[in-house]
Amino acid sequence: MPRQRRTAANPNQLGLILQGEGFEGALETRGLFSLAYLSRHLTIAPEFASAAECGAIHREIGEIWHRHLRALSSRRRNEAFTCSTLLEPILDRLGWRLIPQETMPNLTTRKKPDYCLFTSETDYFAAAEADASVLFRLSATVLEAKRYKHSLDQISTRETPGWFPSQQVQDYLDHAKDASGRRFFNWAILTNGSVWRLYADRSAVGAYFAFHLVKGNQFCSLEEFRTFVTLFRASAFERDQAGSCLLDSIREHSLSRDAVRRTVFFDMKTDFVAGLLRGRHQLMDGLEDRLNLLVVTGNSPLQSRELLGQFPVRGRHFPQAHKSAHDLDIHLDCTRAVQHA
């Protein structure tokens, strides 16, 4: 049976990859979560969405996507069409209430998120009647939308010319605070309907998590969809009294476990290297002892040759004494050895 290759897509293998990076099925991690944690630990957590609660949603969203796929893929259809046809039905089924196109109170640019998202009817109605500062304080997060399958790593040329989509999201996170510096939210969503990304405050530049709802022309499986629901539904963004949400907890546990894995690997590698160095020192000490012994027994060529054959050079041993026409007779004459055939 061929040996399984060690790749970043296999979370069960220990590899030399950057912290929290990997790609497996519909999941793509880029420094925000650990792929191993999402694949092996989140799936058995009580917060993980069950197949029973995801089955109907998976079927309904899949049908909406399939019914509108040709129109969504048409270049004549813009971001607004993607929002109304695909994104809003998905957000509704994930439990979100939304208010579109509100300018953030501290945003120094003209850009504004496509949606402010709310986890409850109470916050939604209160925000709808309030000014921008209160509206964003009540928001659980914001969502930036792009036309269906528009590259999320390519500069926009139509709706927001000159901006990378990730720049817009980072701009929202940077300015998601009131006049006192208190943050409105710590997470933001970027999507083109096919790929859904999460960005977080206080993360490395370029760090994100992505879920591929559609890969090629294939809608994700129900089992994969359970991770999507777990991480993108409204309840995952609900903050407790300390201001933390489920995503904060997943991120903390995810990267701490990943750090432990990398530390264990580093310790294993360090011990291995230390063992090699100890072996080298032992080899050199043995070599020195044997050379000293050669000097003492230098009057016996046979004994000297047998001793030489007991330690390797570059992984190979000197030939042992055999009766052959091609044998080498080694003669030691005090400080020099003369080879004679």
N, C-alpha and C positions, 0 to 999 in steps of 0.2 A: 504494500500500500504506500503511495507516495506521501512524503512528509508534508504537512500543511505549512504553507508559507507564512512567515510572520509579517503581518501587515497591520496598519493602523485601524483597519476596519474590523479587526478581530479583538474585542475587548478582553477576551480570556487569555490573551498572550501578553507577555511583558515585553515592551519594545521601547526603543529610543525615539519617542515622539514628544512634541512640545506639550506642555501641560494643557489638558482639556481639549486636545485636538483629535479629530477623527471623523470618519464617514462610514455609516452602516445603514443600508436600506434607505429609509426616508429621513434618517437623522444625520445632521451635519453639525459638528461641534467645533467652534473656533475660539477656545479659551474661556467660554462662559460657563459651560458645564463639562463634566467628564463623561465621555462616551461610555466608559465602563460602568459608571454609576447609573446612567440612564437605562442601560441595557440590562443590568443585573440586579440593581437594588431598587430603583424607582418602580419597576414593574411588579414588585411584591409589597410595596408600601400600601397602607390603607387608603391613601389619597389618590392612588392610581385609578383612573376611570375604568369601570367594569365594562365587559362586552355587552351586558344587558342594557346599560344606560347609553352606550354608544351606537348600538346596532341600527336603530331607526335614524339617528342623525347621519351616520355614515351613508346609509342608503339614500336619504333625501338629498344630501349635498352632492353625492355622486351622480344622482339623476339630474340635478340642476346643472352641474358641470357638463355632463354629456349632452344635454339638450341644447345648451348654448355654446358648445365648443367651437363650432364653425364660425359663429358671429364673434366670439371672444378673440379668436385667432386672426380675424380680419384686420388689416391695417387701417381700415376706415373707422374702426371702433376705437374710442379713446379711453382715458382713465375713468371718466364719469360712467361710461357704459360698464366697465369692469366693476365699479363700485356698486351700482344699482342692481346689476344682474347676478353677480357672484358674491362679492364681499359682504354686502348687507344681509343677505340670507344666511351666510355662514355665521356672522356675528350674532344675529338674532338667535340662532340655534345654540350658540355657545353661552347664552345668557346675558349678553351685553345690551345696554341702552346707550344710544349714541347721539351726539350733537355735532353736526359737521361745520367745518370751516370757521373756527374761532381763532382770533389772533391772541397769542399769549401776551400777558401784560408786560413782561420784562424783555420781550424779544426785540432785539435791536435791528433785525432785518424784516423785510416784508413777508417772509415765508410764514405759513401757518399750517398746522396739522390738518389732515383731511377729516379726522374725527377725534373728538374727545370721548372717551369711553367710561361708562359708569356701571358699577356692579349692582346697584339697587334702584328701584323706582323712586325711593325717597331722595337719594342724591341727584338723580336725573331731574326731577321736577324742581328741586331747590336750585340746581345749577341753571336750569332754563330761565329762571326768573331773576338771576343774579348778574352782577357785573363779571368782567373777565377774571379778576383776581379770585373771586369766590368760585367761579365755574371751574377754574383749573385746580383749585385746592380740593374740590370735590371729585375731580377726575381720578380714576384709578390708573389711567395711562392714556397715551395718545397713539393714533395709528396713522402712518403715512402710506398712502396707496399709490401704486403705479399701474399702468396699463398691463393687461394680461400678458405674462411672460416677458415683460420688459426686463432687461438685465438689471439686476440690483447693484451691479458693480460697474455700470456704465453711466457716463454723464448724460443727464437728461437734455433733450433738445427741444421738447415741446412744452410741457406743463411748467417745468422749472429749469429753464436752460442754464447751463453752466454749473449745475450742482450735481454731485454724486448723491444718490438717494441716501446713502449712509451718512453723508454730511448733514443732510436735513434732519435726520433722526438725532444725531449727536448734538445739533444745534438746539433742538427741543429739550433734550436732557440737560444741556448746559444752562439753559435759561428757565428750567422748571423750578422756580423758587420765587417766593414773595419778596417784598422790600426788606424784610428782616433776615433774609437768607434761608428761610425754612423751605425745604423742598416740597413740591407738589406731589411728585411721584418719582420712582427710581427705575421704572422700566418703560420701554417704548417698543412698538411693533412696526415693522416694515414688511409690506407684502405686495406682490404682483398677482395674487390669486393662486398662483402655482406654488411659489415658495413663500413661506412665512418665517420671518426672522424676529428674534428677540434681541434687544440691546439693553444694557444696564448701565446705570451710573457707576462711577468708580471702577471701571473695567479697563483693560489694556486697549490701546488703540487698535481698531479693527476687530475687536472681539465680538462675537455674536453666536447665537444658536439658530439654526435653520431647520425647519421641517418642510420636506418636499411633499406637499399634498398631491402633486402630479409630477411624475418623472417620465419624460418622453410624452407619450399619449396614454399613460397608464395611471389610473387613480389608485391611491394607496390602499393597502389592505385594511381590514377592520382591526387587526392586531396592531398595526402601525398607527392607525387612526386614534387608538386609545391614548397614545403618548401625546398626539396633537391636542386632543380634548383636555388632557390633564394639564398641559402647560399653557394653553391659550384660552381656556374658558374663564369666565368672569371670576369665579371663586378662587382661582389661582392668584389673583391680584388683590384680593380683599385683605386689607391691613388690620392687624390686631392693635391693641392699645399701645404697644411699643413701636408701631409704625412698620412692622415687618409683615411680609406676605409669604405664601407658600413658595413662590419662586425664589425669594431670598433664602429660605431654609434649604431648598434643593440645591441652590448654588453653593451655599456654605458647606453642606455635607458632601456634595459632589466633588468640589475641588480639594477639600481636606482629605478625602479618601484617595484622590488622585495623587496628592502630595505624599501621602504615606506610601503608596505604591512606588513612586519615584525614589523616595528615600530608601525603601527596602532594596530596590534595584541598585542604587548607588552604594549602599553598604555591601551588597553582594559583590559588586564590581570591585570595590575597594579591597575587600577581603581577598578576592581572587588575585588582584595585582600584588597585594602584600605577600600572598603565598608564593607567587612567582619570584618575587624579590628574595624572599627567604630561601627558596630553592636555589636561586642563583648564587647567593652567598655560601650556601652549603656546598654547592658544586665547586666553587672556587677554593673553599677551604679544603675540600677533599682532594682537589687537583694539587694544591700546594703540598699536602701531606704525602701524596703519592710520588710527587717529584722528589721530595726529600728522601723518601724511601728508595727511589731509583738510584740516587747518589750513593746511598749506603750499600745497595746491592748491585752496584754498577759492574762488578766483576763477573756477574752471571748474566750473559745475554738472554738466555731462555727465560729466566725469572723476570727480567726487565720487560720483555715483549709480552709476557702474560699479564703483567701489571698494566701495561699500556692498553691492553684489550679490555680492561675492566671499566673504563670510563669513556663516554661518548664525546665526539666533537661534531657540532652542528647536527646532532641527532643520529650520528652514525658511529659505530665502534671500529676501533682498529682491528685488523684481521688477527685471528687467533693463530697459534702455531699449528701448522699442518705440514705433512711431508709432501711437498710438491716442487716441481721444477721452477715454479714462479713465486715461491715463497721468498719473502724478504728477510735477510739476516741483518739484524740490528746489532751494531757494535758500538759500545760506548767507550770513548777514550777520554776519560775525565770530563772535559767541558764540552766535547762535541761528539756527535753521532754521525758515522759514515755509512751510507746505504750501499750494499753490495749485492748484486744479483748473481 
